[in-house]
Amino acid sequence: MLIPVLRVANITNAAAWYARLGFGLEFEHSRGQAFSRADAILKRGDECLLLSQGDDRVKSDGVVCLRVAEIEPIANEFNVEIQHEFLRKQIELHDPDGNRIQVFALDSFKPDCSSTGSTS
């Protein structure tokens, strides 16, 4: 399993923002001097994100692509316009820490195979 790591300034605020995408807090751990560093694992079905607070080794310009079955509820939640691309609908979000989240749903592509042209 591949788990993206995103740098955040505040685990609690970031977890609340990602809850709007359907992620729930699975685990949180604080460490370091005065508990200045923290990590949290968020889950959405089988998908996971690792949020990292106070770890300078983690860059703050992450990009995550999230595939969903229905994009409309998420677009409505964040009040953004859906972009229609070839065979998909997508929206682009930025979390409070500047990480970019691309959310997309594949269009149901069903080729029309009903015509049975006969070449005799």
C-alpha positions in Angstrom: 0.0 0.0 0.0 1.3 3.5 -0.9 0.6 6.2 1.7 1.2 9.8 0.7 2.8 12.0 3.5 1.6 15.6 3.7 3.1 18.3 5.8 0.6 20.3 7.8 0.9 23.1 10.4 -1.8 21.7 12.7 -3.0 18.1 12.7 -6.4 18.9 14.3 -7.2 21.6 11.7 -6.0 19.5 8.8 -7.9 16.4 9.9 -11.1 18.4 10.1 -10.5 19.7 6.5 -9.8 16.1 5.2 -13.0 14.9 7.0 -14.9 16.9 4.4 -13.4 14.5 1.8 -14.5 11.5 3.8 -11.3 10.8 5.7 -11.5 9.8 9.3 -8.8 9.9 11.9 -7.4 6.4 12.4 -4.3 7.1 14.6 -2.4 10.1 16.0 1.0 10.2 17.7 2.8 13.2 19.2 6.5 13.3 20.0 9.5 15.6 20.4 10.2 18.4 22.7 6.9 19.6 24.2 5.2 17.3 21.7 6.1 19.7 18.9 5.9 17.0 16.3 2.9 14.9 15.4 1.8 12.4 12.9 -1.8 11.3 12.1 -3.1 8.5 9.8 -6.4 9.3 8.1 -8.4 6.6 6.3 -11.2 6.7 3.7 -12.1 3.1 2.9 -8.9 1.5 1.8 -7.1 4.8 1.1 -4.8 6.4 3.7 -3.0 9.7 4.2 -0.2 10.5 6.7 -0.3 14.0 8.0 3.0 15.2 9.5 3.3 18.3 11.7 6.7 19.7 12.7 8.9 17.4 10.7 11.2 19.5 8.6 12.1 16.5 6.4 8.6 16.6 4.9 8.0 19.1 2.1 5.0 21.3 2.2 3.9 21.2 -1.4 2.4 17.7 -1.7 0.1 16.6 -4.5 -2.5 13.8 -4.1 -4.9 12.4 -6.7 -8.1 11.0 -5.2 -10.4 8.9 -7.4 -14.1 8.9 -6.3 -17.2 7.4 -7.7 -19.2 10.6 -7.5 -17.5 14.0 -7.7 -20.6 16.2 -7.4 -21.0 15.9 -3.6 -17.4 16.9 -3.0 -17.6 19.8 -5.5 -20.7 21.0 -3.6 -19.0 20.7 -0.2 -16.1 22.8 -1.3 -18.2 25.1 -3.6 -15.9 24.6 -6.7 -16.8 24.1 -10.3 -16.3 20.7 -11.9 -13.9 20.6 -14.8 -14.9 18.2 -17.6 -11.8 16.5 -19.2 -11.6 13.6 -21.6 -13.3 10.6 -19.9 -13.3 12.2 -16.5 -14.6 15.0 -14.3 -12.3 16.6 -11.8 -11.8 19.4 -9.3 -8.7 20.8 -7.8 -8.5 21.7 -4.1 -5.8 23.1 -1.8 -5.8 22.1 1.8 -5.1 24.8 4.5 -1.4 24.1 4.2 -1.1 24.4 0.4 -1.1 20.7 -0.5 -2.8 20.2 -3.8 -5.6 17.6 -3.9 -6.9 16.6 -7.4 -10.2 14.8 -7.1 -11.6 13.0 -10.1 -14.3 10.6 -11.2 -14.1 8.5 -14.4 -16.9 8.9 -16.9 -18.8 5.7 -17.7 -17.6 5.1 -21.2 -19.8 2.6 -23.0 -19.1 2.2 -26.7 -22.1 1.7 -28.9 -21.6 -1.8 -30.4 -25.3 -2.3 -31.3 -24.8 -1.7 -35.0 -23.7 -4.9 -36.7 -22.8 -3.7 -40.1 -22.4 -6.6 -42.5 -20.0 -6.4 -45.3 -20.7 -9.1 -47.9 
